[in-house]
Amino acid sequence: MTLTQIEYTLALAREGHFGRAAQACCVSQPTLSAQIQKLEQELGVTLFDRSRSPIAPTKIGHRVLEQAKRGYSELKIIKEMVDETLNGVQGALELGVIPTLCPYLVPLFLKSLNEHYPGLTLNVSELTTQNCLEALENEQIDAALIATRESREKFVQNALYEEEMLLFANPDSPLLKSKKVSVRKIRIEDIWLLEEGHCLRDQVIKLCELRLKSSNLPGNLNFRSGNLESLRLLVRKDFGCTLLPWLSTLHLSPQEKQLLRSFSKPIPTRTLYLTQARINSKKNAVAALKSEVLTALAGVTPKAHHR
């Protein structure tokens, strides 16, 4: 049994297809298939049901794969530990970031991270919260920046800062007549939301939960967009309002900032978490990332937001 065989086996379990698994491992399909067969012969069991599409683990295969995943992760930690001891923080760090955070936070620390850790290559993937969590479990990413609290059994989370949510309204909206806005004054039919799958949508709905339950949801609540910029432009040019995280408002023009309003208490907020799997071979690199993110946030956010 070799580390390579385990790597190929885990890739096939993840991809459910020999071709995609081979591509993920940067080897030919025959090479990957042969190594998996050798492992099956050594163990004396069939790990995969090849008659199914996608290919799926057998009953015994599931048990073997769970143990193999843990063992593979531990071996990766040993290798990364030695590499970092000898050469410092270097290599590739795979980071997932939710779409409502990625374009506003990543540019704040990217240059500094590169200057302080020239041997570290940061690969950023813009993913929904659910996709971030799945990628962490499948070891496709090393860390994620998300805005929800998750299971302590599966993940380690560090709260980085608490971000205020602001109202962004059309120039003709009567809501702009007040310096602060009560959630109860927002008409449900005027709210533009992100499409399903985005945690910010869920957070806004929760904010208005009692009212939504007793309302007939209008069509514009189902507007299919994963982009805050699209919602902002719709509000400004058309009608209605939306909620924007504080960081996303930093780049607004002076004219657009006139369309922002804070909420009266209780002020809606969201918390940013640096999230990683409990078994992680890139802990030093993630720690370096955390330091850079906190430094970047300290330069732009009010002290009250820091965790």
N, C-alpha and C positions, 0 to 999 in steps of 0.2 A: 504494500500500500504506500503510495507516494502523495506528497502534497499536491503535485500536478493533477493526479487522478481525482483527488478530492475537489480541487478547484473546478475541473471540467464537469464533475458530477453536480456540483452546486449550481453551475451555470446552466446546465440542462434542466434542472429542477425549476430554476427561475424563469427561463425563457420558454420551456415547453416545446422546443424545436431544435433539432440538431444544427441546422444551418445558422440560426441566430445565436445559439450557444457558442458555436465555433467562432463566429464573427466577434462575439464579446470577448473571447479568450485570445483572439488574434492568431488562430491556428486553422488548419484545414479541417473540414468536416470528417474525413476519414481518420485523421489523427485523433480528434476528440472522441469519436465513436470507439476506436480501438482501445484507448486508455480506459474508457468507462467499462468496456467489456472485460478488460483485464482485471479491473477491480471487482466486478461481479463474479468472475471466475475464482478469484482469490477468496472472496467471502462465501462463495457457494450459494448465492441468492440472486434473484432478479430484482434489480432496484427500480426499474421503470417498466410501465406497461406501454410498449411501443405501438400497440394497435389503436391507442386512443389519440385523438387530435383535439387539443394539444397533448403531447406526451406527458404522462403523469406518473408520479412515484407509486409503486405498489405499497401494500400495507406495511411490509417490512422495510420497504424503501423509505417511507416517511420517518420511521424510527431511526434508521441509519443516518438519514440526512440531517435530522435534528442534532444528533451527536456530532456528525461531521462538521456542521456549521459552527458549533461551539469550539471544537478542536481547531478548526481552520482559523477562527478569529483569534484564539489564544496564540497560535503560532505566528500570525501576522504581528501581534503585539510584540513578541520577542524580537522579530526582525526590525520593526520600527524603533524599538527601544535601543537596540544596538546602533542602528543607523544614526539616530538623533544624538546618541552619546558621542559617537565618533565625528559626526559632521554637522551637528546642530540641526535646527528645524529646517527641513528641506523636503523635496519630493512634491507630490501632488496632493492637494486637499480639495475634496469634492464637497461643495456647499450647495444646499438647497435653500431658496428664499421665496417666500410667498409673493405673489405679484403686486400686492398693495404696499409692499415694503421695498422690494428689490430696486426699482429705479431711483428711489429717494435715499436709501441708506447706503447701498454698496458704493456709489461714487464718493461718499464721505471718507471711507477708510481705504479704498483700493490703492491709491498712490502711496500712502504711508506704509501699508503692509508690504508693498513691493520694495520700498526703500529699506525697511528694517529687516526684512527676511528675503533677500534676493534669491535664495535657493529654494524658496517655496513657490509653487505654481498653484494659484487659486482657480479652480474651475467652478463657475457659478451656473446653476440651473434654476430657472424660474419655475416653481412648482406650486400647486395648491397644497394646502395643509395635509390632506389625506395622502397625496402623492409623495410629499416629504417624508411622512411617517413610514409609508411602505418602502420607500427607497432606503431609509435608515435601517429598517428591519432586514432588507435584502442586501445590505452593505454596498449599495450603489452610490451612496453619499456618506460622508463622514460626520457631517453636522448639518443642522438646519436652523434658520431664523424664522420662527413662526410666532403667532400671537394667541395661542391657546395653551391651556394647561393640559398635560397628557399623563398617561399612566406612569406612576413611579416605579412600577415593576419592570417596565420595558425601557424607559428612557430616563436620562439624567438631564435636568433642565436648570438653567441659571437665568433668573429674571434680570434683564439688563436695564430696562426703563419702562415707565408707564407713560403712555401717550394720550393726550387729550383728543377727543373727537370734536370737530367743529362743523357747524352748519354752513353750507355753501348754497346760496339762493339766487334765483333769477333777479336781475336788477329791478323788476317791477313787483317783486314779492313784498307783501305787507310785513313779513317777518323781519325785514331789514330796518323797520322803524324803531325797533328796540335794540338796546345794546347787548342784552342777553335774551336768549330764547328758551321758553319752556317746551319740553318735548310734547306736551299736551296741545300746544298750539299748531303743531305740524299736521296738515291734512294728509291722510294716508294716500290719497290719490295723487298727491304732488311729489311723492318720494320716488327718486330713481335709485335702483339697487343693482348691484353686480349680479351676474348669473349664479345659479346654484353651484355649490362646490367651493365657494370662496367664504372663508371664515368671517370676513367683514360683513358680508350679507347677513349671515346668521346673527352676528352681534347687533346689527341695526334692527333686525326683526325682533330680537329679544328685547331691545330697548323699547319697542312699541308693541310688545307681545299682547298685552291685554286688549289693546285697541284693534289689533289685527284679527284677533279671534272673533270679534263682533262685526267685522267689516267684510264687504265684498271686495276682494282684491282686484284692483283695476289692471288693465293690460300692461301698463307701463312698469308695474312692479316685476314683470317677467322679462324685461328687456335683457337680451342675451349679450352681455359684455363682461369681460374679465379685466377691463381697463378703466381705472379711475379717471384717466384723462378724457375718455369718451363721455363719461357721465358729466364731468365738469363742463365740457363744451356743450353738451345737450342742455344742461341747466342754464348756461349763460345765453345761449342763442334761442332756446325754446321757452321752457317754463319749468316751474317746480323747484325742487331742491334735492340735495344729497348730503351725506355726511362724509367728511374728509378727515383722515388721520393728520395730526399736526405736522409731521415731517413732510407730507405731500404738499403742504401749503407754502413751504419755504421759497419755492421757485416761482410763485405766482407774481404777476405784475402788480404794481401799486393799485391799478384799477380793479383787478380781480380781488385783491385783499379787502377792498371795500365791500365785497359781497360775502365776507365771512362774518359769522357771529358765534360767540361762545354760548354755551348752554348754562342755564341757571342750575343750582344744585338740585339733585345729585348730578354732577358732571360726568357724562359718559367717557370712559377711557378704555384703552386696551393695553395689555402688557406684552412686551417683546421678550421672547425666551430664546436663548441659545440652547438648542436641543441636540443630544447625541445618544446613541445606543449605550447601554450599560457596559457592554464589551466593545471597546473602541481602540484600534491600533494607532490612532492619530491624536492622542490626548494632548501632547505637547504642542502640536500644530493648532489644535482647537483652542488651547489656552492662549497662544499667540494671537489668534484671530479675536478672541474675546477681549484681550487687552487693547487691540487696535480699534475695535468697535466702540468700547467704552470711552476711549480717548477722543474718538471722532464725535461721539454724542455729547461729551462734555463741552465741546466747542460750539455747539449749536442749540442745545436744549436747555430749558430752565432747570435750575438745580432741583426743584421740586419733583421733576420727572425721573431723576436718577434713582436706581434701586440699590 
